[in-house]
């Protein structure tokens, strides 16, 4: 029996079938793994929030965004028994030794840092990764810091005239970590300003609604 001669049409059809089968298989795998992957991401996020705002896992978390320097930051307001216990902000800096450094920062009602932790980075193993709580206690020094009381309201490492002790041999990472926290603080203070303005507007509207206009003819009892 003569071997069937290959043609451009045959090759195209074969390639189409292979591509279609691969696409169907990929879509099937994606649908199967999508939910577990998303669940894992959600759990990781909840854990990160709970680290910087303790007891967040016992309350409710309201998610919002705010724009800082043209970038959106995610804000997580944590409430327990309808009382806000803290606010976590997913912040970042592009000034790390390996580029992006992402940090979760928790603030109390007064704007003081509750806690912070590195979420993502590409820093040098054994050095820059000490910014993570899973590796060292370096970031404990940020607890209870109030950036509003610092010189120029700026968080800096001691080498730059600030109050933060840099990670040994990883000053660039330390600067990036401070930069991420500074950005988070700016976002939080902006959020407070917005809330204050909204409250003032609401209070003014209530006062205006309760103002009793005097009768043109004077007191009806006279």
N, C-alpha and C positions, 0 to 999 in steps of 0.2 A: 504493500500500500504506500503510495507516495506521501511523503511528508508534506503537511499543509504549509504552504508558503506564508511567511510572516508578512503582514501588510501594516501600513500606518494605522489603518482602522482597527486591526486586531490589537496592536500595541496600545492604542488609545483606550480601547474598551477594557483591556486588562488592567491598565493603570487606574481607570475610573472605578472599577470594581474593588481593587485593593484600597484605594483612597476612601471609598464609601464604607467599606467594612471597618477600616481603621477609625473613621469618624464616628460610626455607630458605637464601636467598642469604647472609644474615648468618652463619648457622651454618657454611656451606661455607667462607666467607672466614676465619672464626675458626679452623676446623680446619687450614686451609692455613698460616695465619700463626702459630699457637700455638707450634709447635716452634721456628721461627726467632727469635721474640720471646723465648722462654725461654732459648734458647741465647745470645742477645745479653746478656740479664740476667746469666746465669751467667758469661760472659766478663768483663763489667763488674765483677762482684763479685770474681772472681779477680784482676783487675788491681788493684783497690783494696787487696785483702789483700796482694798482692805489693809494693805501694808502702810499706806500713807495716811489713811483715815481709819484707825482702828474701830472695830465693831460695825463697819460698813455692811458686812455680811448679815447683820441682824436688822438692817433697815431697808429703806428703799433708795434707789439711785435715779436721779433725774438727769438726763443728758441734754447738753446744749452745746453750741459752738460760738466762738467769738473770733473776730479777725484781728490779727496783730501782724504788722509789717507785711500785709498782703497775704498772710497765710492763716488758715483756720486752725484753731486749737480746740480740742474737745474738753468740755467742762462737765464734771460729774458732781452734782450737789447731793450730799448724803443726808438723809433724814431718818431719825429713829423716834417713833411715837410722835410723828408730825413736828419734830424739832430738829432743825439743821445742826448736825454735829461737826460738819467740815465740808470742804470742797476740794476735790482732786482735779488736777489739770494735767493733761497729757501734752507735755511741751517738748521742745527739741532745740538743737544747735547743729549747724553745719560746719562748725569749727573744730571738730575732733581731729585727732591725728589720722584716723581712718575715714573721716567725713562725718556722716550723720551720727549724732548721739541723741537718743530719745530718753526723756526722764519724766517720771510721774511724780508730781509734787502735791502735797496736801496742805491746806491752809485752814486755820481756825477763823472764827468770826472777826478777829482783830487783824487778820492779815499775817499773823505769825506762821512760820513753817511748822507743821505738825511732824512731817517726815518726808523723805524723798527716796527714790530708788531708780537706778538705771533700767530702762525697759529694753533698749536696743542700742548696739554699738558695734564698731568694727575695730576697736582699739587693740593694742598689742597684748596678747595673752600674758598673764603674769604681772602686767603693769597697769595698763588702762582699764582692764576689766575689774580692778579693785574698786571701781565706782559702784559696783553691784553689791548688794547686801549678801548675796549668795557666796561672795568671795572674801569680802572684808567688812570691817566696821567703819571704814573711812567716812562714809556719808552721815555718820551719827552726829558729826559736828554741826550739821545744818539744822538739827532739831531746835525749835523755839527761837530761831533767828527772826528778827524783825528788820527787814530790809529798809523800811522807812526811817530807821534810826541810824543807818550807816551813812558814811560820807557820800554825798551826791546820790544817796539812795541807790547805791550800786554795789553788787556783790562781786568781790574780787579775791584772787589768791594773794597771799602775803607778799609774793614776789612782785606783784603789781601795786602794792600799797594797801591791800585789803586785809580781811580778817580770816580768810580761809587757808588752812594748811593744805598745800597741794600734795597729791600722791607723789611719792618719791620716784623720780625719773619719768614722771608722766604729767608734767605741768600743763601741756597742751590739752590733755584729757580733762584735767581739773578745771581749766578755764572754760572749756566747752560745757562742762557740767554746771558751772556757775552761770554761764550764759543762758542755758536752758531754764534754770530756776528763775533767773532775772526775767525772762520772757513770760514765764508762768505767773510771776508776781505782778507784772505789768497788766497781764490779762485779768487777773483776779481783781486788782484795784479798779480797772475799767468796768468790770462787772458790778462792783460795789457802787461806783458812781452812777451807773445806769439804774440800778435798783433804787438808789437814793432819789434820783430825779423822778422816777416813776412814782415813788411814795409821796414826794412833795407835790407832784401834780395831782395825785389822787386826793391828798389831804386838802389841797386848795379847792378842788371840785366839791368836796363834801362841805367845806365851810361856805362856799358860794351857794350851795343848795339850801343851806340852813339859815341864810340871811333872810330876815323878815322885812320886807319893804313896808315903810310906814304908809298909812292911808292918807290920801290927799286931803281928806276932810278932817283929819285929826282923829282923836280918840272917839270911838263910837259911844262910849259911856258918858261923854260930856254933853 
